[in-house]
């Protein structure tokens, strides 16, 4: 969990740097598509994580662990 919390600011900073470098090359429609893509990925990730947390609370991951071994 600590690694993820350390990676998030780094990834955000790298993304912000790339966007500022390329911001003059983007048209208005490209910014719109970037915003739509971000919103769609955020919403789908939110529901996927919500479903997975519910799944883990009611089930076990032992079969997955055996599969991985």
Helices and strands as residue ranges (DSSP letters): H 2-22, G 23-25, H 28-58, H 62-68
